Amino acid sequence: MINGRHDRVVPLSNAEFLDARLPNSRLVAVDSGHFIWEEAPDQYAATIVEAITSKD
């Protein structure tokens, strides 16, 4: 999961709740609001690339 630390639409606490309960989940908190792909595109893209290319 990728969630913005300053997201007022879907608070980080929601993602933390899911992350704690979903097996094999991984939460990346980005220093942005709700529109991570617009506010932090480089970090968003790097997180996606890492997730699809990792061997975990």
C-alpha distances in whole Angstrom, upper triangle without the diagonal:
4,6,10,12,15,13,16,15,12,13,10,12,11,7,9,11,9,8,12,13,11,12,11,7,6,5,6,8,10,14,14,14,13,14,12,13,16,16,15,15,16,13,11,13,13,9,10,13,12,10,12,15,15,17,15
4,7,10,12,11,14,14,11,11,9,12,11,8,10,13,12,10,14,16,14,16,14,11,8,6,5,6,7,11,10,11,10,11,8,10,13,13,11,12,13,10,8,11,11,8,9,12,12,11,13,16,16,19,17
4,6,9,7,11,10,8,8,6,10,9,7,9,12,11,11,14,16,15,18,17,13,11,7,6,5,6,9,8,8,7,9,7,10,13,12,11,13,14,11,10,13,14,11,12,16,16,14,17,20,19,22,20
4,5,5,9,10,8,8,7,10,11,9,11,14,15,14,17,19,19,21,20,16,14,10,8,6,5,6,5,5,6,8,6,10,11,9,9,12,14,11,10,14,15,13,14,18,18,17,20,22,22,25,23
4,6,9,11,10,7,6,9,11,10,11,14,15,15,17,19,20,22,21,18,15,11,9,6,6,5,6,6,9,11,10,13,14,12,12,15,16,13,13,17,17,15,17,20,20,19,23,25,24,27,25
4,6,9,9,7,8,11,12,12,14,16,17,17,20,22,22,25,24,21,18,15,13,9,9,7,6,5,7,10,10,14,14,11,12,15,17,15,15,19,19,18,20,23,23,22,25,27,27,30,28
4,6,6,5,7,10,10,11,13,15,16,16,19,21,21,24,23,20,18,14,13,10,10,9,7,4,5,8,9,13,13,11,13,15,18,16,14,18,19,17,19,22,22,22,24,27,27,29,28
4,6,6,9,11,11,12,15,16,17,18,20,22,23,26,26,22,21,17,17,14,13,13,10,7,7,10,12,16,15,14,16,19,21,19,18,22,23,21,22,26,26,25,27,30,30,33,31
4,6,9,11,10,12,15,15,16,18,20,21,21,24,25,21,20,17,17,15,14,15,12,8,6,10,12,15,15,15,17,19,21,20,18,21,23,21,21,25,25,24,26,29,29,32,30
4,7,8,7,8,11,12,12,14,16,17,17,21,21,17,17,14,14,12,13,14,12,9,7,11,12,15,16,15,17,18,21,19,16,20,21,19,19,23,23,21,24,27,26,29,27
4,5,6,7,9,10,12,13,15,16,17,21,21,17,16,13,13,11,12,13,11,9,9,12,13,16,17,16,17,19,21,19,17,21,22,19,20,24,23,22,25,27,27,29,27
4,5,5,6,9,10,10,12,14,15,18,18,15,13,10,10,8,10,11,11,10,10,13,12,16,18,16,16,18,20,17,16,19,20,17,18,22,21,19,23,25,24,26,24
4,5,5,6,9,10,10,13,14,17,18,15,14,11,12,11,13,14,14,13,13,17,16,20,21,20,20,22,23,20,19,22,23,20,21,24,23,21,25,27,26,28,25
4,5,5,6,9,10,11,12,16,17,14,13,11,13,12,14,16,15,14,13,16,16,19,21,20,20,22,23,20,19,22,22,19,20,24,23,20,23,26,25,27,24
4,5,5,6,9,10,10,13,14,10,10,7,9,9,12,14,14,13,12,15,14,17,19,18,18,19,21,18,16,19,19,16,16,20,19,17,20,22,21,23,20
4,5,5,6,9,10,13,13,10,10,7,10,9,13,15,16,16,15,18,17,20,22,21,20,22,22,19,18,21,20,17,18,22,20,18,21,23,22,23,20
4,6,5,7,9,12,14,11,12,10,13,13,16,19,19,18,17,20,19,22,25,24,23,25,26,22,21,24,24,20,21,24,23,20,23,26,24,25,22
4,5,5,6,9,11,8,10,9,12,13,16,19,19,18,17,19,18,21,24,23,22,23,24,21,19,22,22,18,19,22,20,18,20,23,21,22,19
4,5,5,8,9,6,6,6,10,11,15,18,19,19,18,20,18,20,23,23,21,22,23,19,18,20,20,16,17,20,18,15,18,20,18,19,16
4,6,8,10,8,9,9,13,14,18,20,21,21,21,23,22,24,27,26,25,26,26,23,21,24,23,19,20,23,21,18,21,23,21,21,18
4,6,9,8,11,12,15,17,20,23,24,23,22,24,23,25,28,28,27,27,28,25,23,25,25,21,21,24,22,19,21,24,22,22,18
4,6,6,9,10,14,16,20,23,23,23,21,23,22,23,27,27,25,26,26,23,21,23,22,19,19,21,19,16,18,21,19,19,15
4,5,9,12,15,18,21,25,26,26,24,26,24,25,29,29,27,27,27,24,22,23,23,19,19,21,19,15,17,19,17,16,13
4,7,10,13,16,19,23,24,25,24,25,22,23,27,27,25,25,24,21,20,21,19,16,16,17,15,12,14,16,13,13,9
4,7,10,13,16,20,21,21,20,21,19,20,24,23,21,22,22,18,17,18,17,13,14,16,14,11,13,15,13,14,11
4,7,10,13,16,18,19,18,19,17,18,21,21,18,19,19,15,14,16,14,11,12,14,12,9,12,14,12,14,11
4,6,10,13,14,15,15,16,14,16,19,18,16,17,17,13,12,15,14,10,12,15,13,11,14,16,15,17,14
4,6,10,12,13,13,14,11,13,16,15,12,14,13,10,9,12,11,8,10,13,11,11,14,16,15,17,15
4,7,9,10,11,13,10,13,15,13,11,13,14,10,10,13,13,10,13,16,14,14,17,19,18,21,19
4,6,8,10,10,7,10,12,10,8,10,11,7,8,12,11,10,12,15,15,15,18,20,19,22,21
4,7,10,11,8,11,12,9,8,11,12,9,10,14,14,13,16,18,18,18,22,23,23,26,25
4,7,7,6,9,9,6,7,10,12,10,10,14,15,14,16,19,19,19,22,24,24,27,26
4,6,6,10,9,7,9,12,15,13,12,16,17,16,17,21,21,21,23,26,26,29,28
4,6,9,9,8,10,12,15,14,12,15,17,16,16,20,21,20,22,25,25,28,27
4,6,6,6,8,9,13,12,10,13,16,15,15,18,19,19,21,23,24,28,27
4,5,5,5,7,10,9,7,10,12,11,12,15,16,16,18,20,21,25,24
4,6,6,5,8,8,6,8,11,11,11,13,15,15,17,19,20,24,24
4,6,6,9,10,9,11,14,14,14,17,19,19,20,22,24,28,27
4,6,9,9,9,12,14,14,15,17,19,20,21,23,24,28,28
4,6,6,6,9,10,11,12,14,16,17,19,20,21,25,25
4,6,5,6,8,10,11,12,14,15,17,18,20,23,24
4,5,5,6,9,10,11,12,14,16,16,18,22,22
4,5,5,6,9,10,10,12,14,15,16,20,20
4,6,5,6,9,10,11,13,14,15,19,19
4,5,5,6,9,10,11,12,14,18,18
4,5,5,6,9,10,10,12,15,16
4,6,5,6,9,10,10,14,14
4,5,5,6,9,10,13,14
4,5,5,6,8,12,13
4,6,5,6,9,10
4,6,6,9,9
4,6,8,10
4,7,9
4,6
4
